[in-house]
Amino acid sequence: MNPRSRLRGTVRIGALGALLTTVLLGGQATAASPTLADRPAATVAPFAVGDICYTDLPDEAYDTLDLIDAGGPFPYPQDGTVFQNREGILPSQPSGYYHEYTVETPGSDDRGARRIVTGEGYEEDYYTADHYASFDLVDFDC
């Protein structure tokens, strides 16, 4: 079963929801997208997570999202594998939370640099055009 369809009834809580959850459950709340100056030197990533309107995605990303929703088949054996988040740009989650999928790049001889990385939350899809140097959360409402 496709992890995204399994979680269709869940709600993406986003930064505000995560902050409220932290406050309600206790613990230290931190900014959802701190500036680089606010982060300890050892954890500074090159870019923070931004957002992108669904309608602004390249056409090939729609094909990838459709394949993810259908559960495949995928054009590359790496599609659907666990994304480790080694760059530390996406919110920290347990191993297996994120999965990566290729977004075709016209004219590229290989997989190219574009990917969709999915989280387990409903519509928790991240787009990267620069091979994990930065991510944009896909906003399906615009």
C-alpha positions in Angstrom: 0.0 0.0 0.0 1.2 3.5 -0.8 2.2 5.4 2.4 0.5 8.5 1.1 -2.9 6.9 0.5 -2.7 5.1 3.8 -2.4 8.5 5.5 -5.0 10.4 3.5 -7.1 11.0 6.6 -4.3 12.6 8.6 -3.6 16.3 8.6 -0.3 18.0 7.9 0.3 20.0 11.1 3.0 22.3 9.7 5.2 24.7 11.6 2.4 26.3 13.7 0.9 22.9 14.6 4.4 21.6 15.6 4.9 24.7 17.8 1.5 24.2 19.5 2.2 20.5 20.0 5.5 21.4 21.7 3.9 24.0 23.9 1.0 21.8 24.9 3.1 18.7 25.5 5.9 20.6 27.2 9.4 21.1 26.1 11.4 23.8 24.5 9.8 25.4 21.4 12.1 26.6 18.6 11.4 28.6 15.5 10.2 26.4 12.6 12.6 28.0 10.2 15.5 29.7 12.1 17.9 31.9 10.3 21.3 30.5 9.7 22.6 32.9 12.4 20.2 31.4 15.0 21.5 27.8 14.4 24.5 26.2 16.0 27.5 26.1 13.6 27.5 22.3 13.6 23.9 22.1 12.3 24.0 25.0 9.7 22.5 23.7 6.5 23.0 25.7 3.2 19.3 26.6 2.9 16.1 26.4 4.9 12.8 24.7 3.8 10.7 27.1 1.7 7.4 26.5 0.0 6.2 26.2 -3.6 2.7 26.4 -5.0 1.6 23.1 -6.6 0.8 25.1 -9.8 4.5 26.3 -9.9 6.0 22.8 -10.1 7.6 21.7 -13.3 5.3 19.5 -15.4 7.5 16.4 -14.7 6.8 16.8 -11.0 3.1 16.3 -11.6 3.9 13.0 -13.3 6.0 11.9 -10.3 3.3 12.9 -7.8 0.7 10.9 -9.9 3.0 7.8 -9.8 3.5 8.2 -6.1 -0.3 8.3 -5.6 -0.7 5.2 -7.8 2.1 3.3 -6.0 4.2 3.1 -9.2 5.6 1.7 -11.4 8.6 4.0 -11.1 11.2 4.6 -13.8 14.2 4.2 -11.5 15.0 1.5 -8.9 16.0 4.2 -6.4 12.4 5.6 -6.4 10.6 4.9 -3.2 13.7 4.3 -1.2 14.2 5.8 2.2 15.6 9.3 2.2 18.0 9.7 5.0 17.9 13.5 5.4 21.7 13.5 5.9 21.8 17.2 5.0 19.5 17.9 8.0 17.4 20.4 6.0 14.1 18.7 6.4 12.5 18.4 9.9 14.2 15.7 11.9 12.2 12.4 11.8 13.0 8.8 12.5 14.6 6.7 9.7 12.1 5.6 7.2 9.8 8.7 7.6 11.0 10.2 4.2 11.1 8.6 0.8 12.6 10.0 -2.4 11.4 9.9 -6.0 12.9 11.1 -9.2 11.5 14.1 -11.1 12.6 13.7 -14.7 14.9 16.4 -16.0 14.5 16.9 -19.8 17.8 16.5 -21.6 19.5 14.8 -18.7 21.5 11.6 -19.3 20.9 10.4 -15.8 18.3 10.9 -13.0 19.2 14.6 -12.8 19.0 16.7 -9.7 15.2 17.1 -9.2 13.3 15.0 -6.6 10.1 14.8 -4.7 10.7 13.7 -1.1 7.6 12.5 0.7 7.0 12.5 4.4 4.4 10.4 6.2 2.0 13.3 6.7 -0.9 14.1 4.4 0.3 16.1 1.4 3.8 16.3 3.0 5.7 16.5 -0.2 9.0 18.4 -0.7 10.4 19.4 -4.0 14.1 19.9 -4.6 15.6 21.1 -7.9 19.2 21.1 -6.7 19.7 17.6 -5.4 18.9 18.2 -1.7 20.7 21.5 -1.3 17.3 23.1 -0.6 13.7 22.0 -0.3 10.3 23.5 -0.9 7.2 22.1 0.8 4.5 21.7 -1.9 1.4 23.9 -1.1 -1.5 22.1 -2.7 -3.9 25.0 -1.9 -2.4 27.4 -4.5 
